[in-house]
Amino acid sequence: MKPEGYWFKSSKFEIEPGEDEEINPGIYGRQLAAWLKERLQLRGYPVEDVITEDWGRCLMCARDPFMLWVGCANVDEIADENAGPPRKEDIVWHCFATAEVFFWKRLFKRIDTEPAVAKLNRDLAEILRAEPQITLVPEP
């Protein structure tokens, strides 16, 4: 299932030199992840250190009774790696809230993740809409 989420442009987040070397070429979002982590913590989420994935960054908001997290990165890889990073104003960012239940926990009972994901999604929307340097855009 494809995560929903929010797509936006912003002049707020710089591409740091070499940041895509720790993920995959053309995948950015270190500053976005740090900014989101701070905003989520202000709303009471005990966000762990940012987790680097091959697709972007993961902000783990809870691990029990299920994993509740936010994913974030730019939408598309850059076609020409030799061209260098794109201008920050041209990047379309994507972030989304989701939950995962460990298989062994699902064996014993049904765990309803929907209320927690819905709340995290609402908080994410409020965070993004409150930032003047962020403009929500349609899904590319």
N, CA, C and O atoms as CSV, one atom per row, in Angstrom:
chain,resi,resn,atom,element,x,y,z
A,1,MET,N,N,0.848,-1.185,0.000
A,1,MET,CA,C,0.000,0.000,0.000
A,1,MET,C,C,0.893,1.246,0.000
A,1,MET,O,O,1.820,1.355,0.802
A,2,LYS,N,N,0.607,2.166,-0.891
A,2,LYS,CA,C,1.376,3.400,-1.031
A,2,LYS,C,C,0.979,4.386,0.062
A,2,LYS,O,O,-0.209,4.639,0.262
A,3,PRO,N,N,1.962,4.949,0.775
A,3,PRO,CA,C,1.628,5.936,1.803
A,3,PRO,C,C,1.008,7.188,1.185
A,3,PRO,O,O,1.412,7.627,0.108
A,4,GLU,N,N,0.054,7.737,1.858
A,4,GLU,CA,C,-0.535,9.011,1.415
A,4,GLU,C,C,0.424,10.114,1.815
A,4,GLU,O,O,1.572,10.123,1.371
A,5,GLY,N,N,-0.014,11.022,2.628
A,5,GLY,CA,C,0.884,12.032,3.149
A,5,GLY,C,C,0.706,13.388,2.517
A,5,GLY,O,O,-0.353,13.723,1.985
A,6,TYR,N,N,1.777,14.163,2.589
A,6,TYR,CA,C,1.765,15.550,2.143
A,6,TYR,C,C,2.956,15.786,1.227
A,6,TYR,O,O,4.059,15.304,1.483
A,7,TRP,N,N,2.716,16.531,0.162
A,7,TRP,CA,C,3.746,16.931,-0.784
A,7,TRP,C,C,3.855,18.441,-0.699
A,7,TRP,O,O,2.841,19.133,-0.615
A,8,PHE,N,N,5.070,18.955,-0.720
A,8,PHE,CA,C,5.225,20.397,-0.581
A,8,PHE,C,C,6.559,20.864,-1.150
A,8,PHE,O,O,7.481,20.078,-1.370
A,9,LYS,N,N,6.624,22.164,-1.378
A,9,LYS,CA,C,7.864,22.828,-1.761
A,9,LYS,C,C,8.221,23.787,-0.637
A,9,LYS,O,O,7.357,24.255,0.105
A,10,SER,N,N,9.521,24.070,-0.530
A,10,SER,CA,C,9.970,24.953,0.538
A,10,SER,C,C,11.365,25.485,0.237
A,10,SER,O,O,12.210,24.789,-0.324
A,11,SER,N,N,11.579,26.720,0.620
A,11,SER,CA,C,12.926,27.294,0.542
A,11,SER,C,C,13.649,27.124,1.883
A,11,SER,O,O,14.770,27.603,2.051
A,12,LYS,N,N,13.010,26.449,2.824
A,12,LYS,CA,C,13.534,26.324,4.182
A,12,LYS,C,C,14.679,25.314,4.319
A,12,LYS,O,O,15.575,25.509,5.139
A,13,PHE,N,N,14.659,24.257,3.538
A,13,PHE,CA,C,15.568,23.136,3.764
A,13,PHE,C,C,16.690,23.105,2.731
A,13,PHE,O,O,16.456,22.966,1.531
A,14,GLU,N,N,17.904,23.237,3.232
A,14,GLU,CA,C,19.095,23.186,2.378
A,14,GLU,C,C,19.461,21.725,2.095
A,14,GLU,O,O,19.171,20.828,2.887
A,15,ILE,N,N,20.094,21.519,0.965
A,15,ILE,CA,C,20.706,20.227,0.663
A,15,ILE,C,C,22.128,20.315,1.199
A,15,ILE,O,O,22.915,21.146,0.746
A,16,GLU,N,N,22.457,19.462,2.157
A,16,GLU,CA,C,23.785,19.488,2.746
A,16,GLU,C,C,24.764,18.714,1.876
A,16,GLU,O,O,24.413,17.669,1.327
A,17,PRO,N,N,25.982,19.212,1.745
A,17,PRO,CA,C,26.974,18.523,0.916
A,17,PRO,C,C,27.142,17.058,1.332
A,17,PRO,O,O,27.382,16.757,2.501
A,18,GLY,N,N,27.013,16.166,0.368
A,18,GLY,CA,C,27.231,14.742,0.609
A,18,GLY,C,C,26.132,14.011,1.337
A,18,GLY,O,O,26.287,12.826,1.631
A,19,GLU,N,N,25.017,14.669,1.642
A,19,GLU,CA,C,23.996,13.977,2.435
A,19,GLU,C,C,23.401,12.785,1.714
A,19,GLU,O,O,22.985,11.822,2.360
A,20,ASP,N,N,23.349,12.825,0.386
A,20,ASP,CA,C,22.786,11.683,-0.329
A,20,ASP,C,C,23.761,10.504,-0.387
A,20,ASP,O,O,23.370,9.409,-0.792
A,21,GLU,N,N,24.999,10.703,0.002
A,21,GLU,CA,C,25.957,9.605,0.042
A,21,GLU,C,C,25.635,8.622,1.169
A,21,GLU,O,O,26.040,7.461,1.105
A,22,GLU,N,N,24.912,9.071,2.201
A,22,GLU,CA,C,24.547,8.164,3.296
A,22,GLU,C,C,23.244,7.435,3.027
A,22,GLU,O,O,22.835,6.587,3.820
A,23,ILE,N,N,22.582,7.753,1.912
A,23,ILE,CA,C,21.324,7.081,1.542
A,23,ILE,C,C,21.505,6.482,0.153
A,23,ILE,O,O,22.057,5.393,-0.002
A,24,ASN,N,N,21.036,7.204,-0.839
A,24,ASN,CA,C,21.158,6.862,-2.249
A,24,ASN,C,C,21.356,8.162,-3.014
A,24,ASN,O,O,20.877,9.209,-2.578
A,25,PRO,N,N,22.041,8.117,-4.128
A,25,PRO,CA,C,22.231,9.350,-4.894
A,25,PRO,C,C,20.894,10.023,-5.218
A,25,PRO,O,O,19.954,9.375,-5.678
A,26,GLY,N,N,20.828,11.330,-4.968
A,26,GLY,CA,C,19.628,12.088,-5.288
A,26,GLY,C,C,18.533,12.046,-4.242
A,26,GLY,O,O,17.458,12.604,-4.463
A,27,ILE,N,N,18.771,11.399,-3.103
A,27,ILE,CA,C,17.780,11.352,-2.021
A,27,ILE,C,C,18.260,12.286,-0.911
A,27,ILE,O,O,19.359,12.129,-0.377
A,28,TYR,N,N,17.409,13.263,-0.576
A,28,TYR,CA,C,17.771,14.296,0.394
A,28,TYR,C,C,16.723,14.390,1.499
A,28,TYR,O,O,15.689,13.724,1.449
A,29,GLY,N,N,17.004,15.224,2.494
A,29,GLY,CA,C,16.021,15.474,3.537
A,29,GLY,C,C,16.554,15.513,4.951
A,29,GLY,O,O,15.774,15.452,5.902
A,30,ARG,N,N,17.855,15.612,5.117
A,30,ARG,CA,C,18.421,15.640,6.476
A,30,ARG,C,C,17.856,16.816,7.275
A,30,ARG,O,O,17.439,16.642,8.419
A,31,GLN,N,N,17.840,18.013,6.678
A,31,GLN,CA,C,17.324,19.181,7.401
A,31,GLN,C,C,15.817,19.086,7.623
A,31,GLN,O,O,15.318,19.490,8.673
A,32,LEU,N,N,15.102,18.560,6.653
A,32,LEU,CA,C,13.658,18.366,6.825
A,32,LEU,C,C,13.391,17.426,7.999
A,32,LEU,O,O,12.538,17.712,8.839
A,33,ALA,N,N,14.109,16.314,8.064
A,33,ALA,CA,C,13.912,15.344,9.144
A,33,ALA,C,C,14.223,15.958,10.510
A,33,ALA,O,O,13.478,15.741,11.467
A,34,ALA,N,N,15.311,16.720,10.611
A,34,ALA,CA,C,15.673,17.356,11.887
A,34,ALA,C,C,14.602,18.360,12.306
A,34,ALA,O,O,14.235,18.433,13.479
A,35,TRP,N,N,14.106,19.129,11.348
A,35,TRP,CA,C,13.064,20.119,11.634
A,35,TRP,C,C,11.778,19.428,12.077
A,35,TRP,O,O,11.166,19.839,13.063
A,36,LEU,N,N,11.359,18.384,11.362
A,36,LEU,CA,C,10.148,17.654,11.748
A,36,LEU,C,C,10.296,16.998,13.117
A,36,LEU,O,O,9.359,16.999,13.915
A,37,LYS,N,N,11.462,16.443,13.382
A,37,LYS,CA,C,11.701,15.804,14.686
A,37,LYS,C,C,11.454,16.803,15.810
A,37,LYS,O,O,10.766,16.499,16.784
A,38,GLU,N,N,12.019,17.991,15.666
A,38,GLU,CA,C,11.851,19.024,16.697
A,38,GLU,C,C,10.379,19.393,16.873
A,38,GLU,O,O,9.897,19.512,18.000
A,39,ARG,N,N,9.676,19.572,15.774
A,39,ARG,CA,C,8.254,19.957,15.844
A,39,ARG,C,C,7.392,18.858,16.448
A,39,ARG,O,O,6.468,19.140,17.210
A,40,LEU,N,N,7.689,17.610,16.114
A,40,LEU,CA,C,6.931,16.486,16.683
A,40,LEU,C,C,7.206,16.341,18.178
A,40,LEU,O,O,6.296,16.031,18.947
A,41,GLN,N,N,8.444,16.559,18.591
A,41,GLN,CA,C,8.773,16.494,20.015
A,41,GLN,C,C,8.035,17.578,20.791
A,41,GLN,O,O,7.604,17.344,21.920
A,42,LEU,N,N,7.885,18.754,20.203
A,42,LEU,CA,C,7.134,19.829,20.858
A,42,LEU,C,C,5.675,19.450,21.058
A,42,LEU,O,O,5.004,19.997,21.934
A,43,ARG,N,N,5.179,18.516,20.250
A,43,ARG,CA,C,3.799,18.040,20.368
A,43,ARG,C,C,3.700,16.786,21.230
A,43,ARG,O,O,2.640,16.166,21.309
A,44,GLY,N,N,4.801,16.414,21.875
A,44,GLY,CA,C,4.756,15.312,22.833
A,44,GLY,C,C,5.175,13.951,22.310
A,44,GLY,O,O,5.106,12.972,23.053
A,45,TYR,N,N,5.604,13.852,21.068
A,45,TYR,CA,C,6.071,12.567,20.548
A,45,TYR,C,C,7.520,12.351,20.979
A,45,TYR,O,O,8.354,13.236,20.791
A,46,PRO,N,N,7.830,11.197,21.549
A,46,PRO,CA,C,9.205,10.921,21.979
A,46,PRO,C,C,10.042,10.413,20.795
A,46,PRO,O,O,10.452,9.252,20.781
A,47,VAL,N,N,10.291,11.266,19.819
A,47,VAL,CA,C,10.962,10.865,18.586
A,47,VAL,C,C,12.408,10.470,18.870
A,47,VAL,O,O,13.160,11.213,19.501
A,48,GLU,N,N,12.781,9.282,18.388
A,48,GLU,CA,C,14.149,8.793,18.536
A,48,GLU,C,C,15.059,9.529,17.550
A,48,GLU,O,O,14.608,10.395,16.801
A,49,ASP,N,N,16.337,9.174,17.563
A,49,ASP,CA,C,17.255,9.717,16.561
A,49,ASP,C,C,16.714,9.396,15.178
A,49,ASP,O,O,16.066,8.367,14.982
A,50,VAL,N,N,16.975,10.264,14.233
A,50,VAL,CA,C,16.508,10.069,12.867
A,50,VAL,C,C,17.154,8.803,12.298
A,50,VAL,O,O,18.365,8.610,12.405
A,51,ILE,N,N,16.334,7.952,11.696
A,51,ILE,CA,C,16.804,6.701,11.102
A,51,ILE,C,C,16.961,6.919,9.601
A,51,ILE,O,O,16.032,7.371,8.932
A,52,THR,N,N,18.138,6.597,9.081
A,52,THR,CA,C,18.402,6.730,7.659
A,52,THR,C,C,18.007,5.436,6.958
A,52,THR,O,O,18.488,4.358,7.308
A,53,GLU,N,N,17.133,5.548,5.972
A,53,GLU,CA,C,16.688,4.418,5.160
A,53,GLU,C,C,17.161,4.642,3.731
A,53,GLU,O,O,17.638,5.729,3.407
A,54,ASP,N,N,17.041,3.641,2.876
A,54,ASP,CA,C,17.474,3.826,1.492
A,54,ASP,C,C,16.556,4.757,0.709
A,54,ASP,O,O,16.961,5.286,-0.326
A,55,TRP,N,N,15.332,4.968,1.177
A,55,TRP,CA,C,14.343,5.801,0.490
A,55,TRP,C,C,14.253,7.216,1.073
A,55,TRP,O,O,13.621,8.087,0.475
A,56,GLY,N,N,14.879,7.457,2.239
A,56,GLY,CA,C,14.779,8.754,2.905
A,56,GLY,C,C,15.061,8.617,4.385
A,56,GLY,O,O,15.950,7.869,4.792
A,57,ARG,N,N,14.298,9.345,5.192
A,57,ARG,CA,C,14.519,9.340,6.634
A,57,ARG,C,C,13.236,8.961,7.371
A,57,ARG,O,O,12.128,9.277,6.937
A,58,CYS,N,N,13.419,8.282,8.488
A,58,CYS,CA,C,12.312,7.791,9.297
A,58,CYS,C,C,12.404,8.427,10.680
A,58,CYS,O,O,13.463,8.431,11.307
A,59,LEU,N,N,11.280,8.963,11.143
A,59,LEU,CA,C,11.196,9.533,12.486
A,59,LEU,C,C,10.305,8.614,13.318
A,59,LEU,O,O,9.081,8.655,13.202
A,60,MET,N,N,10.921,7.791,14.152
A,60,MET,CA,C,10.188,6.824,14.958
A,60,MET,C,C,9.567,7.555,16.148
A,60,MET,O,O,10.268,8.088,17.009
A,61,CYS,N,N,8.231,7.565,16.173
A,61,CYS,CA,C,7.490,8.282,17.217
A,61,CYS,C,C,7.066,7.371,18.363
A,61,CYS,O,O,6.837,7.848,19.475
A,62,ALA,N,N,6.957,6.065,18.109
A,62,ALA,CA,C,6.590,5.091,19.149
A,62,ALA,C,C,6.952,3.694,18.638
A,62,ALA,O,O,6.985,3.451,17.432
A,63,ARG,N,N,7.219,2.795,19.565
A,63,ARG,CA,C,7.529,1.406,19.190
A,63,ARG,C,C,6.563,0.399,19.804
A,63,ARG,O,O,6.539,-0.764,19.402
A,64,ASP,N,N,5.772,0.837,20.767
A,64,ASP,CA,C,4.889,-0.105,21.451
A,64,ASP,C,C,3.540,0.545,21.710
A,64,ASP,O,O,3.507,1.662,22.227
A,65,PRO,N,N,2.460,-0.077,21.390
A,65,PRO,CA,C,2.275,-1.483,21.015
A,65,PRO,C,C,2.539,-1.767,19.531
A,65,PRO,O,O,2.431,-2.911,19.090
A,66,PHE,N,N,2.887,-0.723,18.760
A,66,PHE,CA,C,3.248,-0.868,17.351
A,66,PHE,C,C,4.196,0.263,17.002
A,66,PHE,O,O,4.335,1.228,17.753
A,67,MET,N,N,4.845,0.134,15.858
A,67,MET,CA,C,5.748,1.192,15.417
A,67,MET,C,C,4.933,2.274,14.718
A,67,MET,O,O,4.212,2.001,13.759
A,68,LEU,N,N,5.056,3.489,15.202
A,68,LEU,CA,C,4.377,4.651,14.649
A,68,LEU,C,C,5.463,5.610,14.187
A,68,LEU,O,O,6.302,6.038,14.978
A,69,TRP,N,N,5.442,5.946,12.894
A,69,TRP,CA,C,6.541,6.759,12.398
A,69,TRP,C,C,6.136,7.658,11.240
A,69,TRP,O,O,5.088,7.491,10.617
A,70,VAL,N,N,7.028,8.634,10.980
A,70,VAL,CA,C,6.882,9.554,9.863
A,70,VAL,C,C,8.055,9.314,8.925
A,70,VAL,O,O,9.204,9.236,9.361
A,71,GLY,N,N,7.763,9.199,7.650
A,71,GLY,CA,C,8.794,9.094,6.633
A,71,GLY,C,C,8.897,10.411,5.887
A,71,GLY,O,O,7.888,11.086,5.681
A,72,CYS,N,N,10.103,10.786,5.481
A,72,CYS,CA,C,10.249,12.026,4.719
A,72,CYS,C,C,11.464,11.958,3.804
A,72,CYS,O,O,12.478,11.341,4.129
A,73,ALA,N,N,11.333,12.607,2.657
A,73,ALA,CA,C,12.412,12.704,1.663
A,73,ALA,C,C,11.906,13.538,0.505
A,73,ALA,O,O,10.743,13.943,0.471
A,74,ASN,N,N,12.801,13.792,-0.451
A,74,ASN,CA,C,12.349,14.393,-1.693
A,74,ASN,C,C,11.665,13.316,-2.522
A,74,ASN,O,O,11.881,12.125,-2.299
A,75,VAL,N,N,10.841,13.731,-3.476
A,75,VAL,CA,C,10.013,12.776,-4.210
A,75,VAL,C,C,10.811,11.957,-5.216
A,75,VAL,O,O,10.731,10.729,-5.211
A,76,ASP,N,N,11.569,12.608,-6.067
A,76,ASP,CA,C,12.252,11.883,-7.136
A,76,ASP,C,C,13.756,11.987,-7.000
A,76,ASP,O,O,14.298,12.987,-6.530
A,77,GLU,N,N,14.413,10.916,-7.428
A,77,GLU,CA,C,15.862,10.971,-7.515
A,77,GLU,C,C,16.236,11.903,-8.660
A,77,GLU,O,O,15.459,12.096,-9.595
A,78,ILE,N,N,17.393,12.461,-8.582
A,78,ILE,CA,C,17.879,13.356,-9.621
A,78,ILE,C,C,18.404,12.502,-10.774
A,78,ILE,O,O,19.210,11.595,-10.566
A,79,ALA,N,N,17.947,12.795,-11.980
A,79,ALA,CA,C,18.290,11.982,-13.139
A,79,ALA,C,C,19.787,12.006,-13.450
A,79,ALA,O,O,20.360,10.968,-13.777
A,80,ASP,N,N,20.419,13.156,-13.354
A,80,ASP,CA,C,21.835,13.292,-13.684
A,80,ASP,C,C,22.616,13.567,-12.411
A,80,ASP,O,O,22.632,14.689,-11.905
A,81,GLU,N,N,23.263,12.526,-11.900
A,81,GLU,CA,C,24.015,12.666,-10.654
A,81,GLU,C,C,25.149,13.679,-10.782
A,81,GLU,O,O,25.549,14.282,-9.786
A,82,ASN,N,N,25.670,13.874,-11.989
A,82,ASN,CA,C,26.774,14.804,-12.204
A,82,ASN,C,C,26.313,16.257,-12.185
A,82,ASN,O,O,27.134,17.168,-12.079
A,83,ALA,N,N,25.012,16.477,-12.285
A,83,ALA,CA,C,24.484,17.845,-12.310
A,83,ALA,C,C,24.503,18.481,-10.924
A,83,ALA,O,O,24.364,19.698,-10.803
A,84,GLY,N,N,24.672,17.681,-9.889
A,84,GLY,CA,C,24.659,18.212,-8.531
A,84,GLY,C,C,23.243,18.286,-7.994
A,84,GLY,O,O,22.285,17.977,-8.702
A,85,PRO,N,N,23.114,18.695,-6.742
A,85,PRO,CA,C,21.786,18.748,-6.130
A,85,PRO,C,C,20.917,19.830,-6.778
A,85,PRO,O,O,21.432,20.812,-7.312
A,86,PRO,N,N,19.614,19.643,-6.727
A,86,PRO,CA,C,18.698,20.640,-7.291
A,86,PRO,C,C,18.631,21.875,-6.403
A,86,PRO,O,O,19.077,21.862,-5.256
A,87,ARG,N,N,18.070,22.931,-6.955
A,87,ARG,CA,C,17.816,24.121,-6.127
A,87,ARG,C,C,16.738,23.748,-5.118
A,87,ARG,O,O,15.777,23.055,-5.449
A,88,LYS,N,N,16.907,24.213,-3.886
A,88,LYS,CA,C,15.965,23.833,-2.832
A,88,LYS,C,C,14.533,24.245,-3.152
A,88,LYS,O,O,13.591,23.574,-2.731
A,89,GLU,N,N,14.358,25.334,-3.890
A,89,GLU,CA,C,13.015,25.801,-4.233
A,89,GLU,C,C,12.328,24.885,-5.242
A,89,GLU,O,O,11.104,24.923,-5.371
A,90,ASP,N,N,13.102,24.055,-5.965
A,90,ASP,CA,C,12.544,23.180,-6.999
A,90,ASP,C,C,12.183,21.795,-6.487
A,90,ASP,O,O,11.497,21.039,-7.175
A,91,ILE,N,N,12.631,21.459,-5.307
A,91,ILE,CA,C,12.404,20.114,-4.767
A,91,ILE,C,C,10.967,19.972,-4.292
A,91,ILE,O,O,10.419,20.866,-3.646
A,92,VAL,N,N,10.365,18.834,-4.623
A,92,VAL,CA,C,9.080,18.464,-4.030
A,92,VAL,C,C,9.403,17.461,-2.924
A,92,VAL,O,O,9.985,16.403,-3.163
A,93,TRP,N,N,9.006,17.828,-1.709
A,93,TRP,CA,C,9.210,16.979,-0.537
A,93,TRP,C,C,7.956,16.165,-0.286
A,93,TRP,O,O,6.858,16.562,-0.676
A,94,HIS,N,N,8.123,15.030,0.363
A,94,HIS,CA,C,6.984,14.191,0.736
A,94,HIS,C,C,7.196,13.721,2.163
A,94,HIS,O,O,8.293,13.288,2.516
A,95,CYS,N,N,6.168,13.800,2.980
A,95,CYS,CA,C,6.220,13.190,4.303
A,95,CYS,C,C,4.878,12.534,4.575
A,95,CYS,O,O,3.839,12.981,4.088
A,96,PHE,N,N,4.917,11.470,5.357
A,96,PHE,CA,C,3.711,10.686,5.613
A,96,PHE,C,C,3.804,10.013,6.975
A,96,PHE,O,O,4.893,9.729,7.475
A,97,ALA,N,N,2.646,9.766,7.560
A,97,ALA,CA,C,2.543,9.056,8.834
A,97,ALA,C,C,2.079,7.635,8.561
A,97,ALA,O,O,1.219,7.405,7.710
A,98,THR,N,N,2.645,6.693,9.281
A,98,THR,CA,C,2.236,5.302,9.100
A,98,THR,C,C,2.517,4.505,10.373
A,98,THR,O,O,3.170,4.991,11.297
A,99,ALA,N,N,2.014,3.281,10.400
A,99,ALA,CA,C,2.240,2.393,11.539
A,99,ALA,C,C,2.487,0.984,11.028
A,99,ALA,O,O,1.992,0.590,9.972
A,100,GLU,N,N,3.257,0.240,11.792
A,100,GLU,CA,C,3.525,-1.163,11.482
A,100,GLU,C,C,3.353,-1.979,12.757
A,100,GLU,O,O,3.808,-1.586,13.831
A,101,VAL,N,N,2.693,-3.114,12.619
A,101,VAL,CA,C,2.508,-4.021,13.750
A,101,VAL,C,C,3.355,-5.255,13.480
A,101,VAL,O,O,3.268,-5.855,12.408
A,102,PHE,N,N,4.162,-5.628,14.443
A,102,PHE,CA,C,4.975,-6.831,14.297
A,102,PHE,C,C,4.073,-8.042,14.067
A,102,PHE,O,O,2.994,-8.146,14.651
A,103,PHE,N,N,4.525,-8.942,13.220
A,103,PHE,CA,C,3.738,-10.123,12.868
A,103,PHE,C,C,3.307,-10.909,14.097
A,103,PHE,O,O,2.150,-11.317,14.196
A,104,TRP,N,N,4.221,-11.124,15.030
A,104,TRP,CA,C,3.890,-11.941,16.184
A,104,TRP,C,C,2.833,-11.286,17.071
A,104,TRP,O,O,2.095,-11.981,17.770
A,105,LYS,N,N,2.755,-9.950,17.049
A,105,LYS,CA,C,1.713,-9.271,17.826
A,105,LYS,C,C,0.352,-9.435,17.158
A,105,LYS,O,O,-0.673,-9.494,17.837
A,106,ARG,N,N,0.343,-9.507,15.830
A,106,ARG,CA,C,-0.916,-9.680,15.100
A,106,ARG,C,C,-1.474,-11.079,15.283
A,106,ARG,O,O,-2.673,-11.291,15.100
A,107,LEU,N,N,-0.633,-12.033,15.639
A,107,LEU,CA,C,-1.097,-13.400,15.840
A,107,LEU,C,C,-2.044,-13.522,17.029
A,107,LEU,O,O,-2.962,-14.341,17.020
A,108,PHE,N,N,-1.817,-12.708,18.040
A,108,PHE,CA,C,-2.558,-12.854,19.280
A,108,PHE,C,C,-3.791,-11.969,19.386
A,108,PHE,O,O,-4.764,-12.329,20.050
A,109,LYS,N,N,-3.750,-10.806,18.729
A,109,LYS,CA,C,-4.915,-9.931,18.768
A,109,LYS,C,C,-4.816,-8.882,17.681
A,109,LYS,O,O,-3.740,-8.611,17.150
A,110,ARG,N,N,-5.949,-8.302,17.363
A,110,ARG,CA,C,-5.979,-7.237,16.375
A,110,ARG,C,C,-5.596,-5.931,17.072
A,110,ARG,O,O,-6.183,-5.570,18.092
A,111,ILE,N,N,-4.641,-5.250,16.532
A,111,ILE,CA,C,-4.212,-3.969,17.086
A,111,ILE,C,C,-4.640,-2.885,16.114
A,111,ILE,O,O,-4.227,-2.883,14.955
A,112,ASP,N,N,-5.463,-1.968,16.585
A,112,ASP,CA,C,-5.987,-0.889,15.751
A,112,ASP,C,C,-5.014,0.287,15.772
A,112,ASP,O,O,-4.887,0.983,16.780
A,113,THR,N,N,-4.339,0.496,14.662
A,113,THR,CA,C,-3.373,1.588,14.554
A,113,THR,C,C,-4.008,2.879,14.046
A,113,THR,O,O,-3.405,3.948,14.138
A,114,GLU,N,N,-5.213,2.780,13.515
A,114,GLU,CA,C,-5.832,3.916,12.830
A,114,GLU,C,C,-5.946,5.185,13.676
A,114,GLU,O,O,-5.611,6.256,13.170
A,115,PRO,N,N,-6.397,5.133,14.928
A,115,PRO,CA,C,-6.480,6.376,15.704
A,115,PRO,C,C,-5.126,7.071,15.879
A,115,PRO,O,O,-5.043,8.294,15.775
A,116,ALA,N,N,-4.076,6.307,16.142
A,116,ALA,CA,C,-2.754,6.902,16.334
A,116,ALA,C,C,-2.215,7.484,15.032
A,116,ALA,O,O,-1.623,8.564,15.037
A,117,VAL,N,N,-2.414,6.782,13.918
A,117,VAL,CA,C,-1.954,7.286,12.622
A,117,VAL,C,C,-2.743,8.536,12.249
A,117,VAL,O,O,-2.170,9.501,11.742
A,118,ALA,N,N,-4.044,8.528,12.493
A,118,ALA,CA,C,-4.874,9.698,12.176
A,118,ALA,C,C,-4.423,10.917,12.983
A,118,ALA,O,O,-4.341,12.021,12.444
A,119,LYS,N,N,-4.132,10.723,14.267
A,119,LYS,CA,C,-3.666,11.845,15.091
A,119,LYS,C,C,-2.318,12.355,14.599
A,119,LYS,O,O,-2.124,13.563,14.462
A,120,LEU,N,N,-1.387,11.443,14.332
A,120,LEU,CA,C,-0.070,11.841,13.833
A,120,LEU,C,C,-0.204,12.560,12.492
A,120,LEU,O,O,0.501,13.537,12.240
A,121,ASN,N,N,-1.092,12.089,11.643
A,121,ASN,CA,C,-1.334,12.725,10.353
A,121,ASN,C,C,-1.891,14.143,10.526
A,121,ASN,O,O,-1.478,15.066,9.823
A,122,ARG,N,N,-2.819,14.308,11.454
A,122,ARG,CA,C,-3.366,15.655,11.737
A,122,ARG,C,C,-2.267,16.580,12.265
A,122,ARG,O,O,-2.165,17.733,11.847
A,123,ASP,N,N,-1.447,16.066,13.187
A,123,ASP,CA,C,-0.350,16.866,13.729
A,123,ASP,C,C,0.632,17.253,12.627
A,123,ASP,O,O,1.110,18.386,12.587
A,124,LEU,N,N,0.926,16.326,11.746
A,124,LEU,CA,C,1.823,16.600,10.622
A,124,LEU,C,C,1.247,17.698,9.731
A,124,LEU,O,O,1.972,18.602,9.315
A,125,ALA,N,N,-0.037,17.627,9.441
A,125,ALA,CA,C,-0.696,18.654,8.622
A,125,ALA,C,C,-0.608,20.016,9.297
A,125,ALA,O,O,-0.310,21.013,8.640
A,126,GLU,N,N,-0.862,20.067,10.587
A,126,GLU,CA,C,-0.811,21.341,11.316
A,126,GLU,C,C,0.610,21.912,11.318
A,126,GLU,O,O,0.795,23.119,11.161
A,127,ILE,N,N,1.611,21.045,11.496
A,127,ILE,CA,C,3.007,21.483,11.496
A,127,ILE,C,C,3.362,22.091,10.143
A,127,ILE,O,O,3.931,23.181,10.078
A,128,LEU,N,N,3.030,21.397,9.078
A,128,LEU,CA,C,3.378,21.870,7.739
A,128,LEU,C,C,2.629,23.147,7.377
A,128,LEU,O,O,3.217,24.070,6.812
A,129,ARG,N,N,1.344,23.210,7.695
A,129,ARG,CA,C,0.546,24.392,7.344
A,129,ARG,C,C,0.932,25.623,8.158
A,129,ARG,O,O,0.700,26.750,7.721
A,130,ALA,N,N,1.515,25.419,9.328
A,130,ALA,CA,C,1.902,26.542,10.182
A,130,ALA,C,C,3.217,27.193,9.741
A,130,ALA,O,O,3.531,28.300,10.177
A,131,GLU,N,N,3.972,26.529,8.898
A,131,GLU,CA,C,5.276,27.050,8.472
A,131,GLU,C,C,5.108,27.900,7.217
A,131,GLU,O,O,4.730,27.377,6.168
A,132,PRO,N,N,5.382,29.210,7.305
A,132,PRO,CA,C,5.196,30.094,6.151
A,132,PRO,C,C,6.084,29.757,4.948
A,132,PRO,O,O,5.743,30.109,3.819
A,133,GLN,N,N,7.204,29.090,5.170
A,133,GLN,CA,C,8.099,28.751,4.070
A,133,GLN,C,C,7.752,27.425,3.395
A,133,GLN,O,O,8.520,26.924,2.574
A,134,ILE,N,N,6.604,26.861,3.739
A,134,ILE,CA,C,6.160,25.609,3.123
A,134,ILE,C,C,4.881,25.875,2.336
A,134,ILE,O,O,3.948,26.509,2.829
A,135,THR,N,N,4.862,25.378,1.106
A,135,THR,CA,C,3.678,25.463,0.258
A,135,THR,C,C,3.274,24.057,-0.135
A,135,THR,O,O,4.010,23.370,-0.843
A,136,LEU,N,N,2.105,23.624,0.323
A,136,LEU,CA,C,1.613,22.311,-0.049
A,136,LEU,C,C,1.301,22.305,-1.544
A,136,LEU,O,O,0.797,23.286,-2.092
A,137,VAL,N,N,1.609,21.182,-2.193
A,137,VAL,CA,C,1.367,21.026,-3.629
A,137,VAL,C,C,0.666,19.706,-3.848
A,137,VAL,O,O,0.682,18.848,-2.966
A,138,PRO,N,N,0.037,19.516,-5.025
A,138,PRO,CA,C,-0.586,18.230,-5.322
A,138,PRO,C,C,0.473,17.133,-5.470
A,138,PRO,O,O,1.638,17.415,-5.751
A,139,GLU,N,N,0.058,15.901,-5.279
A,139,GLU,CA,C,0.960,14.772,-5.481
A,139,GLU,C,C,1.475,14.800,-6.912
A,139,GLU,O,O,0.682,14.889,-7.849
A,140,PRO,N,N,2.791,14.725,-7.095
A,140,PRO,CA,C,3.331,14.749,-8.472
A,140,PRO,C,C,2.989,13.479,-9.238
A,140,PRO,O,O,3.366,13.341,-10.402
